[in-house]
Structure formats: C-alpha cells, structure tokens
Amino acid sequence: MTKKVSLMIAAMCFSGHVVADNSDHELVIEITSGLPQVKNTIHAKTTSVKASPSTDGGDLLKSLPGISGTRTGGRAIDPIIRGQSQTQLNILLDGAYIHGAGPNRMDPPTAYTSVDSYDQVTVIKGNRSVIYGSGGPGGTVLFQRSWPSFDEKGYSGDISSSYHGNGDRYELGADIAAGNDKGYLRFITHKASANNYEDGDGNEVRSSYDSKSNSLLAGWLLSDYTKLDVSFEQAREDDVLFAGAGMDGLFADADTARFKLSHQFQSNVFQQVALEVYQSKVDHLMDNFSLRPAGMMMMQAPTSSDTDGARLIFDARMMDVDWQFGFDLKNNDRDGEVQNASNVPLRLLWPGAEIDQNGLFVEAEKSLGVDDVFKGGLRFDHVSAVANRRDEVVNGMMPLSSQQIWAMTGAPAGAGEKKTEDNVAGFTSWTHRLNDEYSIDTVLSRAVRTADATERYIARVMMAGDWIGNPELDPEKHHQIEISLQNRQENLNWNVSGWYNSVDDYILRQSISAGMKDRDIYRNVSAELYGAEVEMSYRLNDNWRVGNTLTWTVGNNLDDGTSLSRISPLELTSALDYANDKFSAGVELQMVAQQNDICLNGSANCGGQDVRKTPGYGVVNVDSQYHFVSGVVLLAGVDNLFDKAYTLHESRDDAVNPAPIQVAEPGRSVWVRVSKKF
C-alpha cells in the first residue's frame, strides 16, 4: 500500500470524513470530529499527513491534526486525543479490542497494528457514537479492513519495502488476495526491524526492535444477501528496547481471531443485521537482564491479557429515521507477576483482574430537508470487576497479598471483591447548513468510562517507590459540548471548533509521600478539559496548496486547583504541497509551544506525572512521490530536516522506575519507500 496519505476532508477536520484517494490502494483515513454528512455538502481536499512510513498505528495517528502520543522507544506510540489517552480512547482493530499486557503501556493496542495491513482508519474525536463500546470520552479509532475487489484476473497484490537511515530501520510487506464476487482469500504479511536511533544531539536512544505479523482472511457470499468473514492474525514483537525503562521487552505476542456474519433484509423496515465475534490473546515478557547488563537484582515480569467480545447490531429505517441498535459484550482478563531469574514469584502485578462489560445501545439519525441533520444515541452498560487472586501471597521480599497492599492507601476490607456498575451514556447533535458556504454543528454528550485493570488493581511495592491501584474507584463521567463552524469555498476551506468537557470522578494518578519514598495512587477528582481546533486550506492553483492546523488543549484538576498532567501544548502545523499527474512533493513545518501548565511528578511537587516545563520546538519534514508507468511508486523524504533535538511534552510510565520520563524524538532521518501494485 502506498503510504502517502492524501486526505479528503468533508467539512474539513471538524466535518465528517477524511478520505484518501484509493486508486492506488492507498490507506483511507476518515476523521469524524464535527459536521456529519449533510446532503449537498461538497468534500474538499485539504492536506497530506505522514508521508514517511509509520512504525505502527500510534505513529500514524500522531501525525494527524490534534492527535499526540507518548513515546516509549522505536514503536508502541500510545495516542492522545484532546488530552485523553489509554482507556479514555476506544481503539478497535478490525472490530476487535486488544488490550495490551504491559502494565506501563509497553504494548498499547496500536503496537499490534501494521498500518499497511488495514484499508481504512476512522478517527471519531469526542463522543459522537454509542455503537463501538462503552466509554471512549476522548474518541474512537477504528482500524478497518474491506472486502477486496477483483478484476478479470481474479487476484490482486501489493508489495512494499522501506528504509529509514536513522536507526537502520527497514520494513517489508505484502498484501495478496485471490477470489471473485462470491468469495476471497487474503494473506497479509509484514516484517520490520530497527536498531537504536539517534536524537537531534547525536545521543543513541534505546529503541531497537524486531516486529512481524501475518494475517489470513477469508470471506464467502453465502447467498445474495448473506456474507461471512473470518480471519486469524498473529503479531510478534521481539527484543524491544525501551528508553529509560527499568525493563526491556523480550516478546509481546498477540493472536486474534475474528468472525463476522451479516445479512441484508429485503424489507422496508429492517435493512441489515451483523454479528461480530472476536478473541484476542496477548502474552508479554519483560526483564532487566537479557538485553542489557544485569544488575544486582535480576527480575522478569510475565504478563497476559485475554479479551473476548461480541457485537450484534441491526440497521433499520422507521418513521423516516435511520436506526442502529443492538448489544455488545466484552470480557478482559489480565494477570501478571514479578519473578526472579529462576522463575520464582516475588509479587503480583495484576492479581487475576477480570472486567466484564455488557451493553445495550440505540442510535438514530433524522434529516429535515437538505439543510438539517439531527442525530442521537443512548447506551446502557452493566460492568462487573473482580481481582480473583486478591488474597494470594507470594513469598518474595515483602510477602503481602494485593488486598494488604491496597490497604496501605486506605482501601477497605474486602477490596478487590466483585464490584458492579450501571452506566448510562449518550449524545445528541444538530448539524445545520446556513448556506452554500457555511455549516454549523453542535454536539452534547455524556460518556462514562470505567476504571481499567491497572487503575483498579495494580499492586507494586518496591524499595524505590510504590504503584498501587484503587479497587474502589468510581467511573469517570464526561459531559461535553462542542460547537463547530465550517466554511467551504471553491479554493478556500476552513473550520473552527471549540469544546468543553466537565468530568465528574476523573481518575487521577497522583504521587504522595510514603515515608522515605513516593507512592503513586489513584483517586477520583472533579476536572475539566477544554480546547479549540482550527484548520485552513487554500488552493493556490491546480498544482499548489497550503494548509494550516492549530490545536489548543487545557486540563485542570478542579479539586486542587492544579493542572492535569500530560496535556499537549499549543501546536501549529503549516504545509505547502505540490502535485501533478505523476509527481508530488511537500514541506511541513510543525511548531509546538512550551508547555507551562504542568503538574510536576513527586510528592515534593504537585504530585502529577509531568517531568518539566517542556521547551517548545519547530520541526521541518519534506517528502516527495513519483508514480512510474510500470505501476511502481517511489517515495522519499527527510524527517526532522534540521536535526532538531526535542521531546514531546507527554511523559511515560515505567513498571520499575518510580518516576515518569520523556523519551527523545528521533533526529534527522532520510527515508525511501518503494511499492508495487499488481
């Protein structure tokens, strides 16, 4: 797949859809962050993103307007949307949830995405859908695959290879399918390897890895109206180094199976029913001696995360209203412990954490003429959570059960026993086209996010510092309002959007004093998040276009009057692009302001997760692309042209070292990519 992602924006960044030209099997990206489709709305081409090959899905998302990420090394970029991350985002990989097995996010869901193996990525900013699962107040990201299309040959293929000079990173990929309109068989494979990269100061950053994935997909048209898709996917991450971390990843293995059955009704009311079932199993091992010089105490941490889920959804049209309704199920089991080099358990990390979520949902959309669209949704979720190994004591240096560790922070007797929640969420939106040039969109929503396994049950006690969950956490309740204004003209398009999010029971990670050391705990507070996003595109002529995006986010802890940690600073990105029939090129300038609104880590400070007032920076990227007559596509460019030394503001956690860290971004890197479609 050609990695140059040329975006088509319907109502720009805050409109419904961002779609790439798929004539050469390019990745399609769709951003929903405001105006849904209004009849007669014209889609306008605006910008290009991530010309250089992405290391994973998080790396790709980080290049989109208004999305940041937390870097751990060469891979495993953990995305951040509107100041929210981790389980504040719903991320589905071809319909499946994959929850990583690293407590400190060494393997977020996006780490198991080879971007070239997906046909479309949909980003829904904020809460404007209830059909993809509970929570997701920051947004929903859908990595999607499509039923292949075939010509008279009965087969299709796409092969590619890329190389980055900084870190000697190479990638090889192939996507081969055979079939017809009755069925198909598709095989996707991807392999990548990298050494440590250098930052802008020439310092080597621990970031090497080996990665490979294989996917086998098949589909059958069981009848003219019934379709079946099945797939099995293996992702393998080996010998992954993490900068500043107390451990490295020996392996992270994910196996995912999917089953999808859909049927189209031949009636005036019910239109379609679709059943999706999935299972993902992740095994992860990290240690502090195999990939680095061994210290005085050799430790390893085997962990696992298994997720099962299903979704049944109906499409219908009644009373001139389009309806979607159904139910979904998700169960996630996580287990983990710290062992010595002889596999003797020293303590538990996740003491048999199990979280079940069962949801009912309904969503409706109504058009009033050509100028107005009303949409709304309602969702009910029943959640149960339990730590099945809460009473288990391992004979380490501190022979304590998880319940005894939670009691150190004031948890009551019986903490970790089964706890249930009944959560109600929903949204309503109104889109109005003022005239041929202007449209306005208003969204009101409520999203409820239950605490995840780490926030509830982590139980790590060490001499250097403790990291202890809170089984009594209440779920977060996000109440948001967003207003967007779009202007569309023949050559000029712009959007401006403002949003405000009032959060009851925000789950805050905080450092407090525990005698001679610090202890990280979780508690509920009142918080607010708000911001603005602006995007503008101007076509100078048939070949030249300029574009600008501006993103601003603020987060406050209303209980303490302090700033929330890990909030992205003000960012402005400007791009100049040239394109003709066969050749295109672009230059991008990314400018990020210093982040002064912080909550510094440590009990002697604010007790947050910020490392410092992060300096601002400016980075220039250039790229070019040429389509040969033979069908070969050549891309080349330079990331960080002037070898700028910088870090993103958002810090990362570690399961061993008590303090968060910032990982330096790569310095200058010359890259090239070749692909061929047949």
N, C-alpha and C positions, 0 to 999 in steps of 0.2 A: 504494500500500500504506500502510495506517495505520502510523505509525512508533512509536506507543506499544507497547512490547514487554512484554506481561504474561506473566510466566514461570510455568510449571507445573513444579515440581521433584519428580522421583521420588527419594525418599530425599534430598531437599534438594540442596545444592550438591555433595555428595560422592556422590550417588546417580547413577543412570544418566542421567536425562533431564530437561531443562528445555524445556518446550514451551509455546508461546503459543496462546491461543485463536485459531483461524484462521477464525472465522465471518465476519470482515470482511476476509479476505485479509491478515491481519497476518503479519509476519515471525515465523517459528517459530525459536526458539533451543533447542538441545539441548546440555546440558553433561554430559559424562561425566568424572567425577572421583572415582569410588569405586564405590559399590554398583551393579552391573548389575541388570537386572530380575530379581527373584525372584518366582515365582508368588505371587499374592495380596498383593504389596506395593501399597499404595494411594498414588496420586500426590496430592500435597498442594500447593496453591497457596501461594506464599511471597512473591514480591517482584516489583517492576517496575524496569526499567532503561532508561536512555537514552530518556526521553520526547522530548527535543528532537531535531531532525533531525541525523543524523550526516554529517560531511563525507566519510567513506569508511569502509571496513571496519575499519581500525585504530581509528578514533574510536569506533565502536560497541563493539569488543572492550574498549577501555579502560574502558568504563562497567560491565563485568561484574565480579562479585566475584573478587578475586585476580588480576586482569589489569591491568597498567600499560602504558605506552607511551612512546616517545621522540618528542618533537615537533620538527619541522623548520620548520614555518610553519603556514599555514592548513589544509593537507592532509598526506598522507603520514605518518600516525601509524604508527610501527613497534611492533607489540605485544610485550609482555614477559610471559611466564608463568613463575612460580616462579623468577625471577632469570635466565631464559634467553630469548634473542631471536634474531633474524636466522635463520640456517640451523639453529639449535638447535630451531626450530619447523618443522613441515611444514604449509604453507598451500596448499590446493588450491582453485581457483576452478572450480566445476562440473566437477571431475575433472581439471583441468589445472594443472600447475605453471607459474607465470610468475615467472621470476627477473628482477628489475629490472636496468636498465642503468646506474644511478648508483653508482659505487664507494662513495660516502659515504651510501648509502641515501636518496637524494632520492626514489626511487620503489620502495619495498618492494612486495611483491605486493598488499597491501591498498590501495595507492594506485589500483589498477586495478579496484576494486570500487565500483560504485554499489550501495549496500545495497538500495535499492528494487528492484533487478533480480533479487534472489535470494528464494527462497521459504523457505529454511531455512539456519540456521548451526549447525553442530555443533562444539563445543569439547571435545576429549579432553585432559584435563590429565595430564601424565606420560606414561609409556609403557605403554599397555594395549591396543595393537593393532599388528599387523605387516603389515597389508594395504595401507597407504597410502603405502608407500615406506620407504626406509632412514632411519636417524637419528631425528629428532623426539624427543629426550630430554625437552624441556620440554613438548611436547604437539603435538597436531594440530588444525588448524582447517579445517573443510570448509564452503565456501560452496556451496550446492546449489540446483538448480532442479528443479521437478517437472513431470510431465505434466499439463497443465491439465485441469480438469473443466468440462463444459458442461451447461447445461440445454437445454430445448427450443428456445431462441433460437439456439443454435449459435455464440454468441460471448460474450466477456466482456471487461471492460476495467477499468482502474484509472488514474485521473489524479490528480496531486497537485501542490501548489505550497507552498513555504515561504519564510519571510523571517526573517533574524536582523538585529537592529538594529546590533549591534557588528560593524562591517566591511561593512555593507550587503550581506550575503550572501543570495542568492536561489537557489532551486532549482526546476526544472520537470521533471516526469517523467510518463511514460505507459507502460502495460503493456497491450497489446491482443492478444487471441488469438481465433482462429476455428477451428472444427472439430467433430468428434464423437468417438465412441469408436473410430473407425477411424484417425484422424489429426488433426493440428492444424498450424497456422501461427501463430507468436507473434512479435510485434515489441515490443521494449523500448527506450525512449529516455530519456535523462536529460541535463540540462544544468544547470550550476551556475557561478556567478561570485561573486567576493568581492573587496572592497578590503581594505586593511590593517586589522586590528583594533587595538584599544587594550587594554593591560593594566590591572590594577587601579589603577595610579598615573597613568593617563591618557597613558602613553607609546605612541606608534604602533609597532607591531611589523610588520616586513616579512613579509607573509603573503598577499598578494593572489594570485588565480589565476583561470583560466578552464578549465572542465572539461566534457567532453561524452562520451557513449558511446552506441552503437547496437548492438543485438543482434538478429539474426534467427535464430529457432529453428524447426525443423520436425520432426515425428515421424509415423511410419507404423506401423500394425499390419500387418505383412507376412503374418501368419497368426494364428490364435487363440493361438499360443504364442511368436511371434517379433515383436520390436519394434525399430525403428530410430529413432534420434535423431541429427540433425545440427544444428550451429549455427556461426555466424560472428559474431565480436564485434570491434568497434573501440572503443578508448578513446583519447581525446586530452586531454592536459594541456598548456596553453599559458600562456606568460608567468607562470610560477610564481616568486614571490619567496620566498627562504629567509632567515630572520633570522640574522644573524651569519655567514653563509656567504661564502666568497670568490667564489662564482659564483651566478647565478640560472639557472632552467630555462627555456630558450626553448620547448622542446617535449619531450614524452615520449609517444611513440605506441606503442600495443600492439595487434597484430592476433592474434586467437586463433581457431583452427578446431578443432572437436571432432566426433568420430564415435563413436557408441555403438550397439552391436548386442547384444541379449540374447535368449536363447531358454530357455523353460521346458520341462524334460523331463517326460514322462509315465511316470515310473518310480519305484520305491521307494527307489532309492539316489541317483542324480543328480537334482537338483532344478532347477538353473539354471546357465547359463554366460553370462558377459558379457564383451564385448570393448570396450575404450575406447582410442581413439587421439586424440592431440591434438598441436597445434603452436602455439607462441606466439613471436611476433617483436616485439622491443622496440627502438626507436630513440630515442636520447636526445641532446639537445644542451644544454650549459650554457656560459655565457660571463660575463665580468666587465665588459661594456661596453654591451650592448644595452638593458638595463633599469635601468641605474644610471650615474652619471657615470664616464666612462672614466678609468682610472689611467694610470700611466706605461707599464705593460706590458699590452697588451690580449691576452687569451688566450681560447680556446674549447676545449671538450672534447667531440667527438662520440664516442659510445659505443654499443654494441649488445649485445644478449643474446638469443640464439635457443635455444629449448628444444623438443625433440621427445620424445614419450613414448608409451607404450602399457601397458595392463594387461589381462591375461586372468585371470579369476577364476571358479572353479567353486564352487557350493554343493551340498552333498551331506549325506545322513544315513545313517550306517552304525553298527551296533552301539549304537544309541540315543545316538549322539553327532552333534551338528551340526558339520559341517566346512566350512571355506572354504580353498581352496588355489589356487595359480596362480603366475604370474610377472609381473614388470614391468620396463620399460626406461625409462631417462631419459638424454638427452644434452643438455648445456648448453654452448654456445659463446659466449664473451664476448670482445669486442675493444674497445679504446679508446685514444685518444691525445690529447695536449695539442698544440694548434696555435696559431699566432699569428693575427691578424685576417685575414691573407691566405691562410689555409688551409695554411700551411707547417708540417709536423710538427716539434715541438720535442722530444717524448719520448713513450714509450709508457706507458699506464696498465696495461691488461691486454694482455699480448703474445700474443694469439691463444690464450687459455685455453680448453681443452676438457676437460670432465669427463664420463665415461660411467659409468653405474651400472646393472647388471643384477642383478635379484634374484629369488629363489625363496622362497615363503612358504607356511606352513600354519598354520591356526588352528582350534581345536576347543573346543566347549562341551558340558558334560555336567551335567544336572540329576539330583540324587539326592533324589527326593521333592519336597516343596513348600518345603523349608527350606534347601537347599544347592545351590549352583551352582559348578562348577569350570570354569575356562577357562584356556587356554594357547595360546601361539603360538611358532613358531620361524621364523627368517628367515636366509637366506644372501645376501650381496651381493658381487659382484665389481666393483671400482672401478678405473678407469684414468684418469689425469690427465696432461696434457701442455701445455706452452706452445709453440705452433707458431712464434711469432715471437721466441723467446728470444734468438737470435743477431743479430737485426736492430738496426742502429744508425741512429738518426735524427740529422740534422745540426743539433741545437739547441745551446744554450749549453754543455751537457755531453754530448758525443757518446759515449754509453755504451750498450751493449746491456743488456737486462734481466739476463742472466747476470752481467755485470760489476757491476751494481748489487746483485744478491743476494750476490755475493762479498764486498761490504763488511761483511756481517753474518756471514761465516764459512761461507756455502754452498759446498759442494764443486764441483769442476769437473764439468760435465755437469748441473748443477741445471736443472730445468725440462724435462729429457727425460722420456719416458714412465715413470710410476711406477704400480704396481698395488697393490691391497689386496684381501684376502679377509676379510670381516667377518661375524661371527655374532652375532645378537641374538635376544631372545625374552622372554617373560614367562609368569608363571603367577599365577592369582588364585583365591581361595576366598571366596565370599560365604555367610554363614550367618545365617539368621533365628532369633534367640534366642527370640522370642515375637511376639505381635501388635504389640508396640511397638518392639522393639529388633532391629537387624541390625548385623552386624559384617563388615568386608571387609578382606582382606589381599592385597597385591599385591607380588610380587617380579619385578624386570625387569632386563634388560641392553639398552642401546641403544648403537649405535656410529655416530658422526657423522663423516663425512669432512670434511677442511678444504675450505672453499669457494674460489672463484676469487680473491677478494681476499686471504684469509689466505695462500694459496699464492703468488700471482704479482704482487700489486700492486708497482709499481716506480716510485715517485715520488720524485725527488730535487730539492729546491729550496733556495734560499739560506736561507729561514726555517726549514726543517725537512724531514726525510725521512720517508717512509712506505714501508716495504719488507717484502714478503712473505717467506715461508719455504717453498720448494718441498719441503723435507724433513720437513714436519710429519707426525706420526703422527695417526691418527684418535682422537677422543675416545671413551672407553669409560665409559658411565654405568651404575652399578649402584645400583638404587633399591629401597627398601622403603617401603610406605605402608600405614597401618592407619587405618581409618575406623570410627566408631561412629555409628549413626543412631537417633534416637528419633522415633516418629510417634504422635501422639495426635490426638484429634478437632480441637482448636483450636491445639495447641502442637506444633511440629516443630523439631528441632534436629539438627545434625551437628557432630562434631568429628573432624578428620583431622590426622594427623601424618605427615611423610615425611622420608626421609633419602636423599641422593644422593652416593655416593662416586664421584669421577671420576678415572680414570687418563688421563694425557696431555691434560688440559684445555688448550685452545688459548687462551693468554693474550696479549693485546695489551699491550705494555709500552713506556714511554718510557725511553730510555737516552741518555747523553751521547755526542755525536759531534763533539767539538771545541768549536766556538763555537755549536753548535746542538743541538737534541734530535732523536732519531731514534726513530720508532715501529717496533717489530719484533714478530714473533710467535714464541712458543716454547711447548713443552709443559711443563706442571707437574702436580703432584697437587693436587686441590682437593676441596672438599666443599660441598654445598648442603643446607640443611635448613629446615624451617619447619612451620607449623601453620595451619589454616584452620578457622574456626568460623562457622556460620550458624544463626540462630534466627528463627523466625516465629511470631507469636501472633495469632490472630484474636479480636479483642475482641467482635465481634458480626457480624451479617450484612453490615454495611457497612464496618466499620473493621478495619484490620490494621496491626500494627507488625512491623518486621523489622530485624535487625542482622546484619552480617557483619564478621568480624575476620580479617585476613591478616597473617602474620608470616613473613619470609624472611631467612635468613642465608647468606652465602657467604664461604668462606675459601680462600686460597692456602696449602696445607699446606707447600709447599717453602720459602716465605719467611716464613710466619707472619703474613701481612698479609691484609687484607680484599679480597675481589673487588670490582671496580668495578661501579657501576650496579645495585646491589641495592636493590629497593624497600623503603622504611621501613615500620614498623608502621602499619597503616591500619584504621580502624573506620568503617563506614558504617551509619547508622541512618535508617530511613524510616518515615513514617506515611502510610497510604493510605486513601482513602475511595472507595467505588464503589457506584452503584446501577444501574438498568437503562440509563439514558442518560448519566449524568454520573459522572465520576471525577476525582479530584484527589489530589495527593500533595506531600509536602515531604520532602526528603532532606538529611541533614547528613553530609558527608564530612570526617572528621578524620584527619590524617596527622601522625605524629610526626616530630621532627627526626631526620635520618639522621647518626649519629655514626661508624658503622663504614664508613670510607671508605679509598680508596687514591688520593691526590691525583695529578693529572697532572704530568708533568715529571720529568726526571732528578734534579733537586734535591730532589724529594719522593719519594713512594713509587713513582712511575713508572706509575701507573694512569691511569684515564680519568675520575675524579671531579673536579669543579670546586671543591667546597667541602663543608663540613658544612651540608647544606641545611636551612633552618629548617622547622619544622612549620607547618601551616596548617589552617584549617577553612573549608569552602565550603558554602553553602546553595543548593539548587536547588528550584524549585517548578514544578508543571505542572498542567494541567487538560485535560479532554477532554469533548466533548459530541457525541452521535450524534443528528442530526436525523432526522425521519420520512422525509425525502426521500432518505436514504442518505448525505448529506453528513456528514463527520466533521470537526469543528473542534478543533484542539489549540492551546494557548497556554501560555506559561510564561516564567520568568525563570531563566537560568543565572547562577550566581555573584551571588546576590541582593544581597549587601552589598559588591560590587565589590572583592573581596579581591585583593591583589597577591601572586602566588606563582608558583613554578616547580615542576615535578616534579623529583625528585632526578636521574633518569636523564638524562645529558648526551648530546649527539650529536656525530658526527664531521664533518669537513669535508675535502674533497679539496685545498683550497688553504691554509687557515689550519691551522697545526700543532696548535693546542690545541683540545680539545673545548669546547663551550659548552652552556649551558642557555638554552632559549627560554621567555620569559614566557608564561604561560597567559592566555587572554582574560579581561578584566574583565566587568562586568555586561553581559548581553545579553538583551534582550526578544525573544521569538520567537513566530511564529504559523505554523500549518500547516493547510492545507485539503486534503481528499481526497474523492474520489467514486468509488464502485464501481458498475459497470453490467453 
